[in-house]
Amino acid sequence: MEIILNLTSGTLYMAILVLAFLTVSCLSFGILMKGREFITDYKETFTESTDATMADMFMFVDATRLFYMNLLAMVVFPALIWLLTGDTITTVAVFALFALLPGMIYRNMRKKRMRMFEEQLPDALLMLSGAMRAGASLSIAMDSLVKEQPAPISQEFELFNREQRIGVDFDVSISNMEKRLPLQDFSMFAASLRINREIGGNLAEILESLGETIRRKHQMEGKIESLTAQGKMQGIVMTGLPLLLAGILFFIEPEAMSMLWTEPIGWATLAIIFVMEVLGYVMINKITSIDV
């Protein structure tokens, strides 16, 4: 009887082990397939968006190579942080940082490119106006602009000229430029070209007036930015001061400050502090942001 019980318990134990192995294997396979599907979708989205956005900035790079570099960084750096610190929150934060880093870099590069184009536009308009006053046509003036002006404005107008040479409609080419350059100043330039093509007029004078208007606008924006720089810095300092003070108090009285993230009342206090910090920064930034 005892032998039978031992055999039964051994068989049951083996059955449980086999069932657990099969369950873990099925779950691992499912997770692996889902992970592979996620990586495939992420790769497709990443490469498509990278190709489109880099082409808009006239930067032709291998999107697949950038994807693998980003994927490697998303795996290696969080793993190193985990091995060095053993902190799960920090590891997740580093992973999220490297996941969002490509988008942040792109937005920063695009913002700089738009700013450079805005700075070059007044001189470019005055150059077009001068060339047309000297007897050149709009297409010849644009060719001269492409040869003499630096990037990015020369790249954009060179693409416009190429589209015109292969027979693309003028309005379509201007619309394509507006999509690549969603700027108010360029929209005024595009509108002036469209109006001139419809009703005629002295385009050289229009471009000269528009260039001077944009230049004065930029000068006014620069003065406003310099006058509001102190207020913006005060907003940053006042927002960071409580965080700095909290760090100093943590080093002085770590036991007392630890109650902020170990007790429910501390969590509520941190939530209130966070909301008030964000509201204060947003209000100060709203006050010091003046749209011309």
C-alpha positions, -999 to 999 in steps of 0.1 A, spaced: 0 0 0 28 24 9 46 16 -24 14 24 -43 10 57 -25 46 65 -32 42 57 -69 10 77 -70 26 108 -53 56 105 -76 35 103 -107 14 133 -95 46 152 -88 59 145 -123 26 154 -138 27 187 -120 62 194 -132 53 185 -168 22 208 -166 42 236 -151 69 232 -178 43 232 -206 26 263 -191 58 282 -188 68 272 -223 35 283 -237 37 316 -219 73 322 -230 64 314 -266 34 337 -265 55 365 -249 83 359 -275 58 361 -304 42 392 -291 76 408 -285 87 399 -320 55 413 -334 59 445 -313 95 449 -325 85 444 -361 58 470 -359 80 494 -340 108 489 -366 84 496 -395 70 527 -378 105 540 -368 120 535 -402 91 551 -421 89 581 -398 127 585 -398 129 583 -436 101 609 -440 114 633 -413 151 631 -423 141 637 -460 122 668 -450 155 681 -435 175 669 -465 194 644 -443 196 610 -461 206 584 -436 200 546 -432 169 544 -411 174 507 -404 208 513 -389 194 541 -367 167 517 -356 192 490 -345 213 516 -327 183 529 -309 172 493 -300 207 485 -288 208 516 -266 173 507 -252 186 473 -241 223 480 -231 220 511 -210 190 501 -189 208 467 -183 239 485 -171 219 508 -148 202 477 -134 235 459 -128 251 490 -112 222 503 -90 196 475 -89 169 502 -89 139 493 -109 125 529 -111 158 542 -125 161 514 -150 126 520 -163 133 558 -164 165 552 -185 146 528 -208 118 554 -213 145 581 -220 162 562 -247 128 552 -262 118 589 -264 153 602 -273 150 599 -311 118 620 -312 134 646 -289 165 649 -311 144 652 -343 122 679 -328 152 698 -316 169 695 -351 137 706 -369 132 735 -345 168 747 -352 162 743 -390 130 763 -389 147 791 -369 176 793 -394 152 795 -423 133 823 -406 165 842 -400 176 838 -437 142 846 -452 143 885 -450 177 886 -468 165 860 -494 134 881 -502 155 913 -505 179 894 -528 150 882 -550 136 917 -551 170 931 -561 175 906 -589 140 912 -603 145 949 -602 177 943 -623 156 926 -649 158 890 -640 127 867 -639 115 850 -608 130 816 -618 164 832 -626 163 851 -593 156 819 -574 185 801 -592 208 829 -580 193 826 -545 201 788 -545 237 795 -556 245 823 -532 225 815 -500 235 788 -475 213 759 -463 186 754 -454 169 781 -475 190 772 -506 179 735 -502 143 744 -501 143 767 -531 165 743 -551 139 716 -546 112 741 -557 132 749 -588 136 712 -596 99 706 -593 93 734 -617 118 721 -642 100 687 -644 66 703 -649 50 704 -615 23 730 -612 34 762 -595 7 761 -568 16 725 -560 52 733 -556 44 762 -533 20 740 -513 47 714 -509 71 740 -495 44 752 -471 40 716 -458 77 713 -452 79 748 -438 49 755 -416 60 791 -408 38 822 -407 65 843 -425 68 818 -454 30 816 -456 30 854 -463 56 849 -490 36 820 -506 5 841 -505 22 870 -522 34 848 -550 -1 833 -555 -18 868 -555 8 881 -580 2 852 -604 -36 858 -603 -38 896 -605 -3 907 -614 16 937 -599 51 947 -591 64 915 -575 99 930 -568 83 958 -547 60 934 -529 89 911 -519 110 941 -508 82 953 -486 76 918 -472 113 913 -465 115 946 -446 83 938 -427 97 904 -416 130 919 -407 113 945 -384 91 917 -370 123 897 -361 139 927 -345 108 933 -324 107 896 -314 144 898 -304 137 929 -282 107 912 -265 128 880 -260 156 900 -243 131 919 -221 113 887 -210 145 867 -205 147 877 -169 111 867 -162 116 833 -178 148 827 -158 129 836 -127 103 811 -135 129 784 -139 146 794 -107 114 796 -87 104 762 -100 137 745 -92 142 762 -58 117 739 -39 133 708 -55 168 720 -45 156 728 -10 140 694 -7 173 678 -17 192 698 9 168 689 36 170 652 26 207 652 32 203 671 65 173 651 79 169 620 57 147 602 83 122 631 85 121 637 47 117 600 40 81 603 53 72 621 20 75 589 0 67 563 27 35 576 42 1 583 25 1 619 38 36 624 23 23 611 -11 -6 636 -9 19 664 -1 41 655 -30 11 654 -54 0 689 -42 36 702 -46 39 687 -81 6 703 -92 14 737 -78 49 736 -93 35 728 -127 8 755 -125 33 781 -113 57 774 -141 30 774 -167 16 807 -155 50 824 -154 58 810 -189 24 822 -201 30 857 -188 65 860 -203 55 845 -237 43 874 -260 33 866 -295 41 893 -321 
